[in-house]
Amino acid sequence: MDLTKLQRVVIDALEDVKAQDIRVYDTTKLSELFDRVIIATGTSNRQTRSLAMSVKEAVNAKGGEVISVEGLETGEWVLVDCGDIVVHILQPALRAYYQLEGMWGAKPVRVKLAADKGLVKASEPDDEE
């Protein structure tokens, strides 16, 4: 599956389970292991687990491969490795503490999110409310 299609499948799967604050970053110049990092917030252990399973099922259903899913035991921070894309799903306190955007956020990717019904720059919140 090409990168753009995989990215759309992951974002749609996260939106289906109501992930919050979805951000996408291009990591091609930062790591040779993957091309995108997607970070999302889940409000509870149950939701973070559900978000991860939604991503896994959606990617598999579209013919992609999920290499591994880590963190399901606690559900505080779940990582889904989809090969070219690594998805981090965190609860709000952990996301604020670890600030992964600072590590991976040098090059945001513009993506269309259902909640915004438009293009949103991945590293900047939508100020128009």
All heavy atoms as an XYZ file, in Angstrom:
995
protein
N       0.858     -1.175      0.000
C       0.000      0.000      0.000
C       0.902      1.235      0.000
O       1.876      1.286      0.747
C      -0.875     -0.052      1.262
C      -1.796      1.111      1.413
S      -2.878      1.108      2.883
C      -3.341     -0.562      3.085
N       0.573      2.203     -0.832
C       1.410      3.400     -0.886
C       1.188      4.260      0.366
O       0.205      4.113      1.081
C       1.206      4.174     -2.183
C      -0.043      5.040     -2.203
O      -0.995      4.749     -1.465
O      -0.057      6.021     -2.968
N       2.139      5.138      0.608
C       2.166      5.926      1.839
C       0.924      6.794      2.012
O       0.347      6.854      3.104
C       3.429      6.789      1.869
C       3.642      7.631      3.115
C       3.753      6.753      4.354
C       4.880      8.491      2.961
N       0.485      7.454      0.954
C      -0.677      8.341      1.044
C      -1.938      7.559      1.404
O      -2.727      7.988      2.243
C      -0.880      9.092     -0.288
O       0.331      9.787     -0.597
C      -2.019     10.075     -0.198
N      -2.119      6.418      0.779
C      -3.294      5.592      1.069
C      -3.238      5.058      2.502
O      -4.241      5.087      3.225
C      -3.386      4.432      0.076
C      -4.626      3.595      0.269
C      -4.744      2.517     -0.793
C      -5.991      1.687     -0.538
N      -6.125      0.594     -1.502
N      -2.072      4.597      2.932
C      -1.908      4.092      4.298
C      -2.192      5.199      5.308
O      -2.882      4.993      6.307
C      -0.501      3.529      4.483
C      -0.152      2.980      5.861
C      -1.099      1.847      6.265
C       1.299      2.502      5.886
N      -1.685      6.382      5.048
C      -1.916      7.528      5.924
C      -3.411      7.813      6.052
O      -3.925      8.036      7.147
C      -1.182      8.738      5.358
C      -1.340     10.004      6.150
C      -0.503     11.115      5.550
O       0.719     11.061      5.596
N      -1.151     12.121      4.991
N      -4.134      7.785      4.928
C      -5.581      8.042      4.951
C      -6.325      6.962      5.716
O      -7.238      7.256      6.486
C      -6.103      8.113      3.499
C      -7.553      8.496      3.392
C      -7.727      9.996      3.586
N      -8.240     10.284      4.910
C      -8.142     11.455      5.524
N      -7.530     12.462      4.979
N      -8.660     11.644      6.707
N      -5.925      5.699      5.540
C      -6.564      4.586      6.261
C      -6.379      4.761      7.765
O      -7.323      4.603      8.540
C      -5.992      3.228      5.785
C      -6.411      2.088      6.701
C      -6.423      2.944      4.356
N      -5.176      5.118      8.187
C      -4.889      5.296      9.617
C      -5.705      6.465     10.181
O      -6.339      6.339     11.237
C      -3.379      5.515      9.854
C      -3.105      5.956     11.291
C      -2.601      4.246      9.532
N      -5.712      7.592      9.491
C      -6.449      8.759      9.979
C      -7.942      8.462     10.066
O      -8.599      8.786     11.064
C      -6.175      9.983      9.087
C      -4.727     10.444      9.273
C      -7.149     11.121      9.401
C      -4.263     11.453      8.254
N      -8.491      7.813      9.043
C      -9.912      7.465      9.063
C     -10.238      6.526     10.220
O     -11.262      6.678     10.892
C     -10.342      6.827      7.740
C     -10.373      7.835      6.596
O     -10.320      9.066      6.857
O     -10.438      7.391      5.432
N      -9.359      5.556     10.471
C      -9.578      4.617     11.582
C      -9.544      5.339     12.926
O     -10.333      5.034     13.821
C      -8.528      3.509     11.541
N      -8.648      6.301     13.074
C      -8.580      7.077     14.317
C      -9.833      7.940     14.480
O     -10.403      8.020     15.567
C      -7.328      7.961     14.330
C      -5.992      7.235     14.464
C      -4.834      8.183     14.185
C      -5.855      6.591     15.836
N     -10.270      8.552     13.403
C     -11.464      9.395     13.463
C     -12.721      8.578     13.755
O     -13.623      9.059     14.430
C     -11.621     10.187     12.175
C     -10.599     11.291     12.047
C     -10.770     12.137     10.807
O     -11.156     11.593      9.754
O     -10.527     13.351     10.909
N     -12.767      7.343     13.264
C     -13.927      6.482     13.500
C     -14.166      6.227     14.990
O     -15.293      6.026     15.418
C     -13.773      5.136     12.788
C     -14.006      5.242     11.293
O     -14.505      6.293     10.832
O     -13.678      4.263     10.578
N     -13.102      6.227     15.773
C     -13.213      5.965     17.211
C     -13.015      7.262     18.010
O     -12.741      7.251     19.195
C     -12.227      4.855     17.640
C     -12.440      4.435     19.081
C     -12.378      3.625     16.742
N     -13.149      8.393     17.336
C     -13.147      9.717     17.970
C     -11.829     10.101     18.629
O     -11.801     10.672     19.726
C     -14.274      9.843     19.000
C     -15.640      9.439     18.497
C     -16.143     10.389     17.459
C     -17.577     10.057     17.090
N     -17.817      9.974     15.693
N     -10.724      9.820     17.951
C      -9.427     10.277     18.455
C      -9.411     11.802     18.479
O     -10.053     12.454     17.664
C      -8.302      9.765     17.571
N      -8.675     12.354     19.409
C      -8.570     13.797     19.528
C      -7.183     14.254     19.087
O      -6.211     13.527     19.221
C      -8.812     14.219     20.976
C     -10.194     13.878     21.470
C     -10.370     14.237     22.930
O      -9.454     14.679     23.614
N     -11.587     14.049     23.430
N      -7.113     15.475     18.575
C      -5.856     16.146     18.260
C      -4.911     15.273     17.422
O      -3.782     15.008     17.817
C      -5.187     16.597     19.560
C      -4.118     17.654     19.317
O      -4.119     18.284     18.245
O      -3.262     17.829     20.209
N      -5.382     14.837     16.264
C      -4.575     14.001     15.373
C      -3.561     14.885     14.649
O      -3.919     15.884     14.046
C      -5.470     13.272     14.347
C      -6.481     12.371     15.061
C      -4.607     12.464     13.370
C      -7.564     11.820     14.150
N      -2.298     14.502     14.731
C      -1.209     15.241     14.075
C      -0.377     14.275     13.249
O      -0.119     13.153     13.676
C      -0.298     15.924     15.098
C      -1.011     16.813     16.087
C      -1.682     17.974     15.391
N      -2.491     18.708     16.348
C      -2.505     20.007     16.426
N      -1.770     20.731     15.625
N      -3.282     20.601     17.314
N       0.058     14.727     12.081
C       0.842     13.892     11.172
C       2.149     14.605     10.855
O       2.140     15.796     10.527
C       0.059     13.631      9.856
C       0.860     12.733      8.931
C      -1.315     13.032     10.152
N       3.259     13.866     10.930
C       4.572     14.451     10.687
C       5.368     13.611      9.698
O       5.364     12.387      9.764
C       5.357     14.576     12.000
C       4.647     15.451     12.994
C       3.907     14.910     14.027
C       4.677     16.833     12.857
C       3.227     15.721     14.923
C       3.997     17.648     13.747
C       3.280     17.086     14.773
O       2.597     17.888     15.647
N       6.052     14.301      8.801
C       6.941     13.669      7.827
C       8.291     13.458      8.511
O       8.932     14.412      8.943
C       7.092     14.592      6.616
C       7.972     14.011      5.531
O       8.735     13.059      5.797
O       7.905     14.516      4.403
N       8.711     12.211      8.600
C       9.962     11.887      9.284
C      11.016     11.316      8.334
O      11.984     10.721      8.782
C       9.701     10.877     10.421
O       9.100      9.709      9.866
C       8.800     11.471     11.481
N      10.832     11.519      7.035
C      11.764     10.934      6.068
C      13.201     11.415      6.261
O      14.135     10.663      6.007
C      11.316     11.219      4.619
O      11.137     12.626      4.452
C      10.038     10.498      4.277
N      13.371     12.634      6.721
C      14.725     13.162      6.936
C      15.245     12.886      8.357
O      16.417     13.090      8.640
C      14.746     14.658      6.657
C      14.364     14.997      5.225
C      15.278     16.012      4.650
C      14.904     16.553      3.326
N      14.644     15.773      2.232
N      14.362     12.407      9.237
C      14.753     12.149     10.624
C      15.047     10.687     10.910
O      15.792     10.377     11.834
C      13.642     12.622     11.567
C      13.290     14.107     11.514
C      12.098     14.402     12.404
C      14.486     14.953     11.914
N      14.435      9.798     10.140
C      14.603      8.371     10.385
C      14.492      7.589      9.086
O      13.648      7.896      8.249
C      13.531      7.882     11.368
O      13.595      6.475     11.495
N      15.317      6.596      8.945
C      15.234      5.716      7.784
C      14.253      4.576      8.023
O      13.943      3.814      7.117
C      16.611      5.155      7.451
C      17.590      6.217      7.002
C      18.957      5.646      6.676
O      19.105      4.403      6.646
O      19.877      6.440      6.457
N      13.742      4.456      9.238
C      12.878      3.335      9.602
C      11.426      3.523      9.193
O      10.712      2.551      8.949
C      12.957      3.080     11.106
C      14.346      2.753     11.649
C      14.318      2.653     13.155
C      14.869      1.477     11.019
N      10.961      4.775      9.143
C       9.570      5.056      8.791
C       9.486      6.458      8.201
O      10.361      7.280      8.403
C       8.636      4.899      9.990
C       9.159      5.503     11.258
C       8.947      6.835     11.557
C       9.888      4.734     12.168
C       9.441      7.404     12.717
C      10.379      5.293     13.334
C      10.157      6.626     13.606
N       8.380      6.697      7.463
C       8.220      7.968      6.760
C       7.258      8.936      7.431
O       7.258     10.122      7.125
C       7.729      7.708      5.328
C       8.758      6.944      4.515
O       9.957      7.147      4.737
O       8.349      6.136      3.662
N       6.391      8.433      8.285
C       5.406      9.279      8.964
C       5.269      8.865     10.421
O       5.356      7.689     10.753
C       4.016      9.162      8.340
C       3.878      9.628      6.924
C       3.808     11.150      6.848
N       3.529     11.601      5.506
C       4.434     11.783      4.566
N       5.702     11.522      4.807
N       4.089     12.219      3.380
N       4.999      9.847     11.257
C       4.564      9.625     12.635
C       3.204     10.287     12.761
O       3.030     11.445     12.372
C       5.553     10.228     13.661
C       4.937     10.282     15.047
C       6.838      9.426     13.702
N       2.259      9.536     13.278
C       0.936     10.079     13.552
C       0.729      9.997     15.056
O       0.930      8.942     15.669
C      -0.167      9.303     12.792
C       0.048      9.447     11.286
C      -1.554      9.800     13.210
C      -0.933      8.682     10.423
N       0.347     11.117     15.641
C       0.118     11.198     17.089
C      -1.340     11.559     17.313
O      -1.867     12.466     16.663
C       1.038     12.258     17.734
C       2.511     11.960     17.406
C       0.809     12.316     19.244
C       3.466     13.062     17.792
N      -1.976     10.836     18.232
C      -3.384     11.100     18.548
C      -3.600     10.906     20.041
O      -2.825     10.226     20.715
C      -4.295     10.166     17.762
N      -4.678     11.498     20.530
C      -5.014     11.396     21.950
C      -6.291     10.594     22.122
O      -7.255     10.782     21.389
C      -5.211     12.804     22.548
O      -3.988     13.532     22.411
C      -5.581     12.733     24.023
N      -6.259      9.722     23.128
C      -7.444      8.997     23.563
C      -7.725      9.405     24.998
O      -6.799      9.652     25.770
N      -8.982      9.483     25.369
C      -9.336     10.033     26.677
C      -9.291      9.019     27.821
O      -9.355      9.403     28.976
C     -10.731     10.661     26.633
O     -11.669      9.665     26.223
C     -10.769     11.829     25.666
N      -9.177      7.730     27.506
C      -9.149      6.699     28.551
C      -8.360      5.497     28.052
O      -8.072      5.391     26.858
C     -10.578      6.252     28.894
O     -11.152      5.575     27.785
N      -8.044      4.583     28.960
C      -7.351      3.350     28.581
C      -8.170      2.585     27.547
O      -7.636      2.064     26.576
C      -7.139      2.449     29.799
C      -6.219      3.056     30.815
O      -5.899      4.235     30.754
N      -5.793      2.268     31.765
N      -9.460      2.519     27.778
C     -10.343      1.795     26.862
C     -10.313      2.429     25.469
O     -10.261      1.730     24.463
C     -11.769      1.782     27.408
C     -12.737      1.056     26.489
C     -14.079      0.945     27.106
N     -13.974     -0.014     28.201
C     -15.004     -0.427     28.901
N     -16.206      0.035     28.664
N     -14.840     -1.304     29.869
N     -10.355      3.752     25.410
C     -10.359      4.397     24.099
C      -9.016      4.241     23.380
O      -8.989      4.012     22.181
C     -10.730      5.876     24.181
C     -10.905      6.466     22.781
C     -11.114      7.955     22.747
O     -10.728      8.668     23.665
N     -11.734      8.419     21.671
N      -7.913      4.354     24.088
C      -6.618      4.199     23.416
C      -6.484      2.793     22.849
O      -5.990      2.622     21.732
C      -5.426      4.514     24.339
O      -5.464      3.669     25.479
C      -5.399      5.967     24.755
N      -6.946      1.800     23.587
C      -6.921      0.422     23.080
C      -7.821      0.289     21.852
O      -7.464     -0.349     20.860
C      -7.370     -0.549     24.164
C      -6.377     -0.729     25.278
C      -6.886     -1.788     26.256
N      -6.125     -1.765     27.468
C      -6.605     -1.464     28.672
N      -7.883     -1.175     28.830
N      -5.828     -1.473     29.724
N      -9.008      0.870     21.932
C      -9.951      0.803     20.807
C      -9.399      1.509     19.578
O      -9.566      1.034     18.447
C     -11.291      1.430     21.195
O     -11.920      0.670     22.188
N      -8.741      2.639     19.782
C      -8.128      3.360     18.670
C      -7.058      2.501     17.995
O      -7.002      2.406     16.761
C      -7.526      4.679     19.152
C      -8.528      5.769     19.501
C      -7.865      6.851     20.349
C      -9.134      6.364     18.248
N      -6.215      1.871     18.802
C      -5.158      1.017     18.257
C      -5.744     -0.160     17.485
O      -5.281     -0.490     16.384
C      -4.256      0.512     19.378
N      -6.760     -0.778     18.026
C      -7.376     -1.916     17.345
C      -8.085     -1.465     16.071
O      -8.084     -2.181     15.072
C      -8.330     -2.655     18.281
C      -7.615     -3.313     19.468
S      -6.111     -4.228     19.036
C      -6.794     -5.550     18.065
N      -8.666     -0.293     16.079
C      -9.307      0.252     14.887
C      -8.283      0.456     13.771
O      -8.529      0.109     12.608
C     -10.002      1.578     15.214
O     -10.562      2.163     14.067
N      -7.126      1.004     14.120
C      -6.054      1.203     13.144
C      -5.587     -0.146     12.609
O      -5.484     -0.350     11.392
C      -4.873      1.986     13.758
C      -3.650      1.951     12.842
C      -5.282      3.417     14.064
N      -5.337     -1.086     13.509
C      -4.857     -2.407     13.099
C      -5.840     -3.087     12.157
O      -5.460     -3.587     11.091
C      -4.627     -3.279     14.330
C      -4.121     -4.658     14.002
C      -3.908     -5.500     15.238
C      -3.437     -6.888     14.827
N      -3.294     -7.774     15.963
N      -7.103     -3.101     12.513
C      -8.118     -3.757     11.687
C      -8.291     -3.075     10.338
O      -8.421     -3.738      9.308
C      -9.442     -3.813     12.443
C      -9.403     -4.760     13.633
C     -10.588     -4.599     14.579
O     -11.535     -3.848     14.265
O     -10.549     -5.236     15.643
N      -8.277     -1.740     10.324
C      -8.450     -1.004      9.077
C      -7.277     -1.230      8.124
O      -7.468     -1.438      6.926
C      -8.626      0.487      9.355
N      -6.068     -1.180      8.652
C      -4.881     -1.388      7.820
C      -4.887     -2.806      7.259
O      -4.659     -3.011      6.058
C      -3.585     -1.094      8.608
C      -2.350     -1.555      7.853
C      -3.488      0.391      8.931
N      -5.168     -3.788      8.101
C      -5.218     -5.177      7.631
C      -6.318     -5.368      6.588
O      -6.122     -6.060      5.585
C      -5.416     -6.144      8.794
C      -4.168     -6.288      9.639
O      -3.055     -6.077      9.176
N      -4.344     -6.650     10.899
N      -7.467     -4.747      6.797
C      -8.598     -4.886      5.869
C      -8.277     -4.307      4.485
O      -8.799     -4.777      3.479
C      -9.843     -4.216      6.443
N      -7.438     -3.294      4.448
C      -7.069     -2.660      3.171
C      -5.833     -3.294      2.535
O      -5.301     -2.796      1.554
C      -6.822     -1.164      3.367
C      -8.041     -0.398      3.800
C      -9.053     -0.320      2.692
C     -10.214      0.566      3.109
N     -11.218      0.690      2.081
N      -5.358     -4.397      3.122
C      -4.227     -5.101      2.548
C      -2.874     -4.660      3.043
O      -1.844     -5.111      2.543
N      -2.854     -3.792      4.039
C      -1.588     -3.353      4.620
C      -1.141     -4.319      5.702
O      -1.819     -5.291      6.011
N       0.012     -4.023      6.275
C       0.557     -4.893      7.308
C       0.847     -4.093      8.576
O       1.487     -3.040      8.520
C       1.855     -5.542      6.818
C       2.496     -6.436      7.841
C       3.844     -6.994      7.393
O       4.327     -6.606      6.317
O       4.407     -7.785      8.151
N       0.379     -4.617      9.688
C       0.722     -4.045     10.987
C       1.808     -4.937     11.575
O       1.582     -6.125     11.811
C      -0.503     -3.971     11.920
C      -0.087     -3.525     13.305
C      -1.545     -3.037     11.340
N       2.970     -4.368     11.779
C       4.110     -5.134     12.265
C       3.955     -5.477     13.739
O       4.201     -6.602     14.157
C       5.423     -4.369     11.998
C       5.602     -4.217     10.487
C       6.610     -5.061     12.639
C       6.660     -3.250     10.061
N       3.531     -4.500     14.538
C       3.315     -4.776     15.956
C       2.433     -3.707     16.586
O       2.298     -2.607     16.066
C       4.647     -4.856     16.714
O       5.252     -3.585     16.794
N       1.846     -4.094     17.718
C       1.075     -3.169     18.548
C       1.617     -3.333     19.965
O       1.666     -4.442     20.482
C      -0.435     -3.488     18.516
C      -1.205     -2.529     19.408
C      -0.977     -3.447     17.098
N       2.040     -2.227     20.558
C       2.622     -2.287     21.899
C       1.881     -1.346     22.835
O       1.432     -0.281     22.420
C       4.096     -1.890     21.843
C       4.913     -2.811     20.969
C       6.359     -2.381     20.865
O       6.855     -1.699     21.793
O       6.990     -2.712     19.853
N       1.763     -1.735     24.099
C       1.165     -0.882     25.106
C      -0.300     -1.169     25.389
O      -0.932     -0.437     26.152
N      -0.848     -2.216     24.809
C      -2.262     -2.528     25.038
C      -2.548     -2.930     26.485
O      -3.661     -2.760     26.956
C      -2.731     -3.656     24.096
C      -2.899     -3.282     22.633
C      -3.225     -4.519     21.802
C      -3.989     -2.234     22.472
N      -1.531     -3.439     27.170
C      -1.734     -3.886     28.542
C      -2.243     -2.762     29.441
O      -3.218     -2.923     30.170
C      -0.432     -4.460     29.149
C       0.192     -5.583     28.359
C       0.981     -5.091     27.143
O       1.569     -3.986     27.179
O       0.974     -5.818     26.139
N      -1.587     -1.617     29.368
C      -1.982     -0.497     30.223
C      -2.915      0.463     29.503
O      -3.764      1.093     30.116
C      -0.764      0.303     30.713
O      -0.108      0.879     29.591
C       0.183     -0.583     31.502
N      -2.716      0.615     28.204
C      -3.555      1.517     27.422
C      -3.262      2.989     27.635
O      -3.997      3.838     27.151
N      -2.186      3.308     28.313
C      -1.846      4.717     28.533
C      -1.145      5.309     27.312
O      -1.357      6.460     26.969
C      -0.978      4.863     29.775
C      -1.732      4.516     31.038
C      -0.853      4.580     32.267
O       0.393      4.633     32.142
O      -1.415      4.563     33.366
N      -0.276      4.509     26.690
C       0.442      4.903     25.478
C       0.519      3.660     24.614
O       1.194      2.697     24.948
C       1.824      5.397     25.837
C       2.698      5.832     24.694
C       2.493      5.661     23.353
C       3.936      6.520     24.805
N       3.518      6.192     22.626
C       4.420      6.731     23.494
C       4.684      6.977     25.878
C       5.624      7.372     23.244
C       5.875      7.617     25.624
C       6.350      7.825     24.322
N      -0.175      3.686     23.493
C      -0.189      2.532     22.601
C       0.494      2.936     21.298
O       0.207      3.990     20.734
C      -1.629      2.035     22.333
C      -1.603      0.784     21.469
C      -2.353      1.752     23.637
N       1.402      2.094     20.850
C       2.131      2.332     19.619
C       1.707      1.270     18.605
O       1.696      0.085     18.917
C       3.633      2.240     19.872
C       4.519      2.530     18.668
C       5.715      3.369     19.102
C       4.977      1.273     17.997
N       1.351      1.719     17.401
C       0.997      0.809     16.318
C       2.016      1.020     15.198
O       2.103      2.107     14.631
C      -0.435      1.066     15.792
C      -0.800      0.045     14.726
C      -1.453      1.046     16.922
N       2.800     -0.017     14.918
C       3.823      0.053     13.880
C       3.243     -0.506     12.587
O       3.001     -1.704     12.469
C       5.046     -0.759     14.314
C       6.203     -0.665     13.331
O       6.005     -0.184     12.192
O       7.312     -1.092     13.702
N       3.018      0.387     11.626
C       2.456      0.001     10.326
C       3.527      0.032      9.242
O       3.227      0.229      8.063
C       1.312      0.942      9.954
S      -0.039      0.976     11.131
N       4.776     -0.131      9.627
C       5.869     -0.106      8.652
C       6.280      1.311      8.325
O       7.095      1.900      9.030
N       5.714      1.877      7.277
C       6.065      3.242      6.865
C       5.481      4.307      7.788
O       5.890      5.463      7.746
C       5.585      3.517      5.438
C       6.392      2.747      4.408
O       7.551      2.403      4.697
O       5.856      2.491      3.311
N       4.503      3.917      8.595
C       3.868      4.860      9.532
C       3.878      4.266     10.933
O       3.527      3.106     11.130
C       2.420      5.165      9.108
C       2.396      5.883      7.759
C       1.706      5.992     10.181
C       1.006      6.188      7.229
N       4.282      5.081     11.896
C       4.211      4.694     13.299
C       3.163      5.587     13.959
O       3.224      6.813     13.841
C       5.575      4.841     14.003
C       5.456      4.561     15.485
C       6.593      3.907     13.365
N       2.212      4.954     14.634
C       1.109      5.673     15.261
C       1.281      5.628     16.777
O       1.409      4.547     17.350
C      -0.259      5.048     14.877
C      -1.395      5.879     15.440
C      -0.383      4.897     13.374
N       1.291      6.804     17.398
C       1.352      6.915     18.854
C      -0.017      7.389     19.332
O      -0.483      8.447     18.905
C       2.400      7.949     19.291
C       3.799      7.572     18.949
N       4.574      6.793     19.772
C       4.571      7.872     17.872
C       5.766      6.633     19.222
N       5.783      7.278     18.061
N      -0.635      6.618     20.216
C      -1.927      6.990     20.778
C      -1.724      7.112     22.288
O      -1.397      6.127     22.949
C      -2.998      5.926     20.457
C      -3.050      5.688     18.945
C      -4.348      6.354     21.006
C      -3.783      4.420     18.546
N      -1.869      8.327     22.795
C      -1.563      8.591     24.199
C      -2.745      9.220     24.915
O      -3.555      9.914     24.291
C      -0.381      9.559     24.304
C       0.936      9.136     23.702
C       1.090      9.672     22.296
C       2.072      9.630     24.550
N      -2.764      9.025     26.223
C      -3.714      9.757     27.042
C      -3.169     11.175     27.228
O      -1.970     11.414     27.106
C      -3.918      9.054     28.374
C      -4.685      7.757     28.204
C      -5.026      7.109     29.510
O      -5.019      7.747     30.564
N      -5.321      5.827     29.461
N      -4.046     12.133     27.523
C      -3.629     13.545     27.556
C      -2.440     13.850     28.466
O      -1.542     14.602     28.062
C      -4.891     14.265     28.055
C      -6.016     13.373     27.643
C      -5.480     11.969     27.751
N      -2.384     13.294     29.653
C      -1.283     13.605     30.568
C       0.055     13.125     30.018
O       1.067     13.841     30.100
C      -1.541     12.987     31.941
N       0.082     11.936     29.439
C       1.332     11.424     28.873
C       1.734     12.205     27.624
O       2.917     12.465     27.408
C       1.197      9.939     28.537
C       1.261      8.991     29.714
C       1.050      7.557     29.269
C       2.575      9.118     30.451
N       0.761     12.577     26.826
C       1.078     13.348     25.629
C       1.682     14.697     26.011
O       2.660     15.145     25.406
C      -0.167     13.545     24.767
C       0.147     14.228     23.457
C      -0.939     14.088     22.459
N      -0.613     14.776     21.228
C      -1.374     14.792     20.172
N      -2.521     14.137     20.182
N      -1.029     15.442     19.089
N       1.121     15.335     27.013
C       1.651     16.622     27.470
C       3.052     16.456     28.069
O       3.933     17.295     27.859
C       0.711     17.248     28.483
N       3.269     15.367     28.790
C       4.552     15.143     29.445
C       5.667     14.828     28.439
O       6.744     15.415     28.490
C       4.438     13.997     30.457
C       5.720     13.716     31.188
C       6.142     14.548     32.230
C       6.523     12.637     30.841
C       7.335     14.300     32.896
C       7.710     12.387     31.497
C       8.114     13.212     32.517
O       9.285     12.975     33.178
N       5.410     13.912     27.519
C       6.456     13.474     26.594
C       6.631     14.387     25.385
O       7.701     14.395     24.771
C       6.207     12.033     26.139
C       6.531     11.050     27.234
C       5.525     10.433     27.949
C       7.845     10.771     27.570
C       5.812      9.539     28.968
C       8.165      9.882     28.587
C       7.128      9.272     29.284
O       7.422      8.399     30.290
N       5.632     15.131     25.014
C       5.703     16.097     23.921
C       6.425     15.540     22.689
O       7.447     16.068     22.248
C       6.357     17.386     24.400
C       5.546     18.057     25.484
C       6.070     19.410     25.886
O       6.941     19.972     25.226
N       5.528     19.943     26.939
N       5.870     14.474     22.145
C       6.458     13.839     20.965
C       6.517     14.778     19.772
O       7.377     14.621     18.901
C       5.665     12.582     20.594
C       5.673     11.465     21.622
C       4.806     10.305     21.142
C       7.083     11.008     21.926
N       5.639     15.753     19.736
C       5.669     16.723     18.647
C       7.014     17.436     18.577
O       7.484     17.783     17.495
C       4.547     17.758     18.797
C       3.165     17.207     18.538
C       2.495     16.569     19.754
O       3.158     16.351     20.780
O       1.298     16.281     19.661
N       7.629     17.655     19.717
C       8.939     18.299     19.750
C      10.023     17.444     19.117
O      10.973     17.956     18.535
N       9.862     16.125     19.207
C      10.838     15.203     18.647
C      10.604     14.995     17.143
O      11.531     15.009     16.359
C      10.764     13.847     19.343
C      11.734     12.824     18.796
S      11.557     11.198     19.561
C      11.923     11.572     21.248
N       9.351     14.804     16.749
C       9.030     14.435     15.376
C       8.414     15.571     14.569
O       8.229     15.431     13.359
C       8.067     13.252     15.360
C       8.618     12.045     16.025
C       8.167     11.475     17.178
C       9.728     11.246     15.604
N       8.917     10.380     17.492
C       9.891     10.216     16.543
C      10.599     11.313     14.518
C      10.888      9.254     16.428
C      11.597     10.351     14.411
C      11.731      9.335     15.351
N       8.095     16.688     15.200
C       7.283     17.704     14.559
C       7.962     18.720     13.681
O       7.369     19.740     13.363
N       9.168     18.467     13.244
C       9.869     19.445     12.417
C       9.193     19.673     11.064
O       9.257     20.757     10.512
C      11.314     19.009     12.198
N       8.526     18.655     10.541
C       7.932     18.776      9.208
C       6.491     18.247      9.228
O       6.247     17.080      8.959
C       8.779     18.007      8.192
C       8.450     18.358      6.773
C       9.489     17.829      5.825
C       9.127     18.247      4.421
N       9.954     17.572      3.441
N       5.525     19.102      9.561
C       4.132     18.666      9.595
C       3.597     18.361      8.197
O       4.071     18.916      7.212
C       3.395     19.850     10.210
C       4.275     21.012      9.967
C       5.683     20.498      9.922
N       2.635     17.476      8.152
C       1.989     17.110      6.893
C       0.571     17.652      6.938
O      -0.140     17.484      7.931
C       1.960     15.569      6.729
C       1.180     15.169      5.490
C       3.378     15.017      6.689
N       0.164     18.291      5.870
C      -1.208     18.803      5.788
C      -2.134     17.639      5.473
O      -1.926     16.929      4.501
C      -1.311     19.882      4.722
C      -0.478     21.117      5.062
C      -0.518     22.151      3.977
N      -1.787     22.856      3.903
C      -2.123     23.889      4.678
N      -1.282     24.318      5.589
N      -3.286     24.486      4.529
N      -3.140     17.479      6.326
C      -4.101     16.396      6.125
C      -5.510     16.925      6.290
O      -5.748     17.913      6.990
C      -3.874     15.228      7.118
C      -2.549     14.554      6.867
C      -3.976     15.695      8.552
N      -6.433     16.271      5.638
C      -7.838     16.632      5.767
C      -8.427     15.777      6.886
O      -8.377     14.552      6.843
C      -8.581     16.373      4.460
C     -10.025     16.844      4.502
C     -10.687     16.676      3.162
C     -10.447     17.935      2.370
N     -11.268     18.019      1.160
N      -8.953     16.451      7.901
C      -9.595     15.773      9.014
C     -11.094     15.986      8.937
O     -11.551     17.080      8.613
C      -9.064     16.305     10.356
C      -7.557     16.160     10.588
C      -7.153     16.850     11.876
C      -7.152     14.703     10.608
N     -11.848     14.958      9.233
C     -13.307     15.043      9.154
C     -13.860     16.112     10.094
O     -14.774     16.848      9.740
C     -13.928     13.693      9.478
N     -13.294     16.231     11.263
C     -13.786     17.183     12.257
C     -13.628     18.630     11.800
O     -14.424     19.493     12.145
C     -13.067     16.983     13.584
N     -12.611     18.895     11.017
C     -12.334     20.256     10.585
C     -12.924     20.578      9.225
O     -13.029     21.731      8.852
C     -10.825     20.500     10.548
C     -10.197     20.324     11.910
O     -10.784     20.812     12.891
O      -9.145     19.697     11.984
N     -13.254     19.550      8.465
C     -13.804     19.724      7.113
C     -12.952     20.671      6.283
O     -13.437     21.558      5.615
C     -15.246     20.188      7.173
C     -16.149     19.161      7.797
C     -17.564     19.604      7.783
C     -18.396     18.519      8.451
N     -19.738     18.902      8.695
N     -11.653     20.489      6.394
C     -10.733     21.314      5.625
C      -9.315     20.903      5.914
O      -9.059     19.973      6.657
N      -8.376     21.594      5.311
C      -6.974     21.283      5.548
C      -6.495     21.951      6.822
O      -6.785     23.103      7.083
C      -6.122     21.760      4.371
C      -6.335     21.006      3.071
C      -5.475     21.629      1.974
C      -6.006     19.545      3.228
N      -5.766     21.191      7.599
C      -5.216     21.687      8.849
C      -3.739     21.355      8.863
O      -3.356     20.234      8.561
C      -5.909     21.004     10.060
C      -5.251     21.404     11.357
C      -7.371     21.351     10.082
N      -2.940     22.318      9.197
C      -1.516     22.062      9.315
C      -1.303     21.226     10.567
O      -1.758     21.592     11.647
C      -0.741     23.370      9.394
C       0.735     23.180      9.174
C       1.415     24.497      8.963
C       2.868     24.267      8.641
N       3.573     25.492      8.412
N      -0.624     20.118     10.430
C      -0.539     19.136     11.494
C       0.102     19.660     12.768
O      -0.173     19.179     13.838
C       0.219     17.903     11.011
N       0.946     20.671     12.686
C       1.639     21.122     13.893
C       0.965     22.321     14.548
O       1.390     22.761     15.594
C       3.082     21.481     13.572
O       3.117     22.605     12.734
N      -0.070     22.855     13.920
C      -0.711     24.030     14.484
C      -2.201     23.778     14.693
O      -2.898     23.329     13.793
C      -0.562     25.221     13.530
C       0.868     25.594     13.297
C       1.006     26.662     12.217
O       0.011     27.100     11.644
O       2.142     27.036     11.951
N      -2.722     24.048     15.893
C      -4.149     23.871     16.105
C      -4.948     24.875     15.289
O      -4.462     25.946     14.963
C      -4.330     24.113     17.612
C      -3.087     24.770     18.073
C      -2.003     24.499     17.068
N      -6.146     24.491     14.957
C      -7.028     25.367     14.185
C      -7.532     26.480     15.085
O      -8.242     26.243     16.051
C      -8.187     24.540     13.639
C      -9.029     25.307     12.649
O      -8.705     26.465     12.332
O     -10.025     24.748     12.199
N      -7.156     27.719     14.787
C      -7.528     28.857     15.624
C      -8.898     29.407     15.300
O      -9.397     30.285     15.975
C      -6.494     29.974     15.501
C      -5.155     29.569     16.076
O      -5.116     28.729     16.988
O      -4.150     30.083     15.581
N      -9.501     28.949     14.234
C     -10.789     29.468     13.811
C     -11.913     28.669     14.445
O     -12.331     27.660     13.928
C     -10.902     29.408     12.295
C      -9.851     30.227     11.615
C      -9.888     30.057     10.115
O     -10.943     29.655      9.591
O      -8.875     30.312      9.478
N     -12.413     29.126     15.575
C     -13.527     28.447     16.238
C     -14.573     29.451     16.610
O     -14.367     30.551     16.875
C     -13.052     27.708     17.476
C     -12.186     26.548     17.088
C     -11.862     25.691     18.285
O     -12.711     25.519     19.172
O     -10.753     25.177     18.327
